[in-house]
Amino acid sequence: MEAAQGTVAAVSCNDTYAFTKPVRDEIVLIAGVGVKGDVHAGVHVKHRGRVRADPTQPNFRQVHLIQQELFAEVGAKGYAVAAGNLGENVTTSGIDLLGLPVGTILRFGPPAAGGSAGAEGAAGAEGSAGAERVAGAERVAGAEGAAGAEGDGEPRDEGDGGSLGEGDPGALKAVLEVAARAKLDRETAASAVAIAAAAAGDSGDDRRPAVVLAGLRNPCGQINGFREGLLKEVIGRDADGNVVRKAGVMAVVLRGGSIRPGDAVTAELPPLPHAPLERV
């Protein structure tokens, strides 16, 4: 069920560990792995604080998305923030990322004409440029993409060679197997269930690049290193004392392919009952 639609405002990636990520003309998603060439891609956790705590954890933070509207909100309070500054891979506009339930599938680009599957359908919807993007994505070997994604000289995760074009439960098999072996907290365990359900429920007919929402980014003190005092603007408490996190959402890649600024972002909600996103 398609719930909402927005637009990709910017895309970013970085092959080295840094708080910010340079804006790019295009990023390429690799199914089950993350953003090609990005230091946070892989099936095991890549964020350094998480690695130090427990390197056996699954990487449910393969792709970081932030709503562009946050920049205007903090800008009104004197904090200058632009796309990629907070380390996100995809900056969106016009879609309430934080309000989506866990297990939501986000698809990028226009649907194929008549809902048909395959590269031919995608080419028909996107024109010759779209066909070139699909063909180019299919030519990239998953194993090579995953090796490049490590970016820090570390050995490649076993099972990181997901094909760019996969869109079945097998695309997320490796990261879900890591989750099954690891000792998970309640929030991560709930994310694993929702991710597995989304992958199993996806027919694979829609060839658009897609991610599954795993949870909320849990912002840390590094944000104050970027802009002093900004942390309190992206994490706080509501009137009932509940923690509110605004620094975007984290996702795993269901189907690979390229994403560019201007692409449509379409949200497909999971079956009811919906569970809200929690920190992951």
C-alpha positions in Angstrom: 0.0 0.0 0.0 1.5 3.3 -1.1 1.1 5.8 1.7 3.0 8.9 0.8 5.3 10.4 -1.7 8.2 12.9 -1.6 11.3 13.8 -3.5 15.0 13.1 -3.1 16.6 16.5 -2.4 20.2 15.3 -2.3 22.4 12.2 -2.1 25.7 11.8 -0.3 28.3 9.2 0.5 31.8 9.0 1.9 34.4 6.2 1.7 36.2 7.3 4.9 34.9 7.8 8.5 33.8 11.4 8.9 30.8 13.1 10.5 29.7 14.7 7.3 29.3 13.2 3.8 30.0 15.0 0.5 27.0 15.6 -1.8 27.1 13.5 -5.0 25.3 13.5 -8.3 24.3 9.9 -7.7 24.6 7.1 -5.3 24.2 3.4 -6.0 22.4 1.0 -3.6 23.6 -2.6 -3.2 21.0 -5.0 -2.0 21.6 -6.2 1.5 24.7 -4.1 1.9 24.2 -0.4 1.6 25.5 2.5 -0.5 28.3 1.5 -2.9 31.6 3.1 -1.8 30.2 4.2 1.6 32.1 3.4 4.7 29.0 2.4 6.5 28.0 -0.4 4.0 28.2 -4.0 5.1 26.1 -6.7 6.8 27.8 -6.2 10.2 27.5 -2.9 12.1 29.9 -0.3 10.8 29.5 2.8 13.0 32.6 2.8 15.1 31.0 3.2 18.5 28.7 0.2 17.7 31.7 -1.8 16.5 33.6 -1.2 19.7 30.6 -2.2 21.8 29.7 -5.4 19.8 31.1 -6.1 16.3 28.7 -9.1 15.9 25.6 -6.9 15.6 23.7 -6.7 12.3 24.0 -3.5 10.2 20.5 -2.1 10.2 22.0 1.3 9.6 23.1 0.7 6.0 21.4 3.8 4.6 20.7 7.0 6.6 17.9 9.3 5.4 17.1 12.7 6.8 14.1 15.0 6.0 15.2 18.3 4.5 12.6 20.0 6.6 14.8 19.5 9.7 17.4 21.9 8.3 14.8 24.7 8.0 13.6 23.9 11.6 17.1 24.2 13.1 18.0 27.0 10.8 15.3 29.1 12.3 17.2 28.7 15.6 20.5 29.8 14.1 22.1 26.4 13.1 23.3 26.3 9.5 22.9 22.7 8.3 22.9 21.5 4.7 22.5 18.2 2.9 25.2 15.6 3.9 26.3 17.7 6.9 24.8 15.3 9.4 26.1 12.2 7.6 23.0 11.1 5.8 23.1 9.3 2.5 19.7 10.5 1.2 18.1 13.9 2.0 14.3 13.9 1.3 11.7 16.6 0.9 7.9 16.4 1.4 7.7 13.1 3.2 7.4 12.5 7.0 10.1 10.0 7.5 9.9 10.1 11.3 6.1 9.3 11.2 6.4 6.1 9.1 6.2 2.7 10.8 9.0 0.2 11.1 9.1 -2.1 8.1 8.0 0.6 5.6 9.5 0.1 2.1 10.7 3.3 0.4 11.0 3.1 -3.3 13.0 5.6 -5.4 12.0 6.8 -8.9 8.8 6.6 -10.9 6.9 3.3 -11.1 7.2 1.3 -14.3 4.4 2.0 -16.8 1.4 -0.1 -15.9 3.2 -1.6 -12.9 5.2 -3.9 -15.1 8.4 -5.4 -13.8 11.9 -5.7 -15.2 14.4 -3.4 -16.8 12.3 -2.9 -19.8 9.5 -1.5 -17.7 11.9 0.8 -15.9 13.2 2.0 -19.1 9.8 2.8 -20.4 9.0 4.8 -17.3 12.3 6.7 -17.1 13.2 7.0 -20.7 16.7 6.3 -22.1 18.4 7.8 -19.1 16.5 5.5 -16.8 17.4 2.5 -19.0 21.0 3.4 -18.8 20.9 3.7 -15.0 19.2 0.2 -14.7 21.6 -1.4 -17.1 24.6 0.2 -15.4 23.5 -1.0 -12.0 23.0 -4.5 -13.3 26.6 -4.6 -14.7 28.2 -3.9 -11.3 29.2 -7.1 -9.5 27.8 -7.2 -6.0 31.0 -8.6 -4.5 33.1 -5.8 -6.1 30.6 -3.2 -4.8 30.8 -4.6 -1.3 34.5 -4.6 -1.3 34.6 -1.0 -2.4 32.0 -0.1 0.2 34.3 -1.1 3.1 36.5 1.9 2.2 38.6 1.4 5.4 40.8 -1.5 4.4 38.9 -3.9 6.6 38.1 -7.4 5.4 34.9 -7.7 3.5 32.0 -9.1 5.6 31.1 -12.7 4.6 27.9 -12.5 2.6 28.4 -8.9 1.5 28.2 -9.8 -2.2 24.5 -9.0 -2.7 23.5 -8.4 -6.3 22.4 -4.9 -7.1 19.2 -6.2 -8.7 18.0 -8.5 -6.0 14.5 -7.8 -4.6 13.5 -11.0 -2.9 14.1 -12.1 0.8 17.5 -13.4 -0.3 18.7 -9.8 -0.8 18.6 -9.4 3.0 19.4 -12.9 3.9 23.0 -12.2 5.0 22.2 -9.3 7.4 19.2 -11.2 8.8 21.4 -14.2 9.4 23.8 -12.0 11.3 20.9 -10.7 13.4 19.8 -14.3 14.1 23.2 -15.1 15.5 23.7 -11.9 17.5 22.4 -11.0 21.0 19.9 -8.2 20.2 18.2 -5.7 22.4 14.4 -5.3 22.2 14.4 -2.5 19.6 16.8 -4.3 17.3 15.0 -7.6 17.6 11.8 -5.8 16.6 13.5 -4.3 13.6 14.7 -7.6 12.5 11.2 -9.1 12.5 9.8 -6.1 10.6 12.7 -6.2 8.0 12.2 -9.9 7.5 8.4 -9.5 7.0 8.9 -6.6 4.5 11.4 -8.7 2.5 9.2 -11.8 2.5 6.1 -9.7 1.6 7.7 -8.0 -1.4 6.7 -9.6 -4.7 9.8 -8.5 -6.5 7.8 -7.1 -9.4 8.7 -3.5 -8.7 12.2 -3.0 -10.0 12.8 0.4 -8.4 15.7 0.8 -5.9 14.2 0.3 -2.4 15.1 0.3 1.2 13.3 -1.0 4.3 13.1 1.3 7.3 14.7 -0.3 10.4 14.5 2.5 13.0 15.5 6.0 14.1 19.0 7.4 14.2 20.1 7.8 17.7 22.0 11.1 17.6 25.2 11.4 19.6 27.5 14.1 20.9 29.4 14.3 17.6 26.6 16.6 16.4 27.7 19.2 18.9 31.2 18.9 17.4 29.7 20.0 14.1 27.5 22.8 15.5 27.7 23.5 19.2 24.3 23.1 20.9 22.7 21.3 17.9 22.2 18.0 19.7 19.4 19.4 21.9 17.5 20.4 18.8 17.5 16.8 17.3 16.9 14.8 20.5 14.7 15.8 23.4 11.5 14.9 25.2 7.8 15.5 24.5 5.3 16.7 27.1 4.9 13.2 28.4 8.6 12.7 28.9 9.1 10.4 25.9 12.3 10.7 24.0 11.9 12.4 20.6 14.6 11.8 17.9 14.6 14.0 14.8 18.0 13.1 13.2 16.5 10.9 10.5 15.9 7.2 9.9 18.0 4.2 9.2 17.3 1.5 6.6 18.6 -1.6 4.9 18.7 -2.1 1.1 16.0 -4.3 -0.3 16.7 -3.7 -4.0 19.8 -2.1 -5.5 20.1 0.6 -8.1 21.0 4.3 -8.5 19.3 7.3 -6.8 19.6 10.9 -7.9 18.3 14.2 -6.7 14.8 14.8 -8.1 13.8 11.1 -7.9 10.4 10.4 -6.4 10.3 8.7 -3.0 7.3 6.5 -2.4 6.4 4.9 0.9 4.7 1.5 1.1 3.3 0.8 4.6 3.5 -2.7 6.1 0.3 -4.5 7.0 -1.5 -3.4 10.2 -1.0 -3.1 13.0 1.8 -0.6 12.6 4.6 -0.1 15.1 6.5 3.2 15.3 10.1 3.5 14.5 12.4 3.2 17.5 16.1 3.9 17.9 18.3 1.3 16.1 
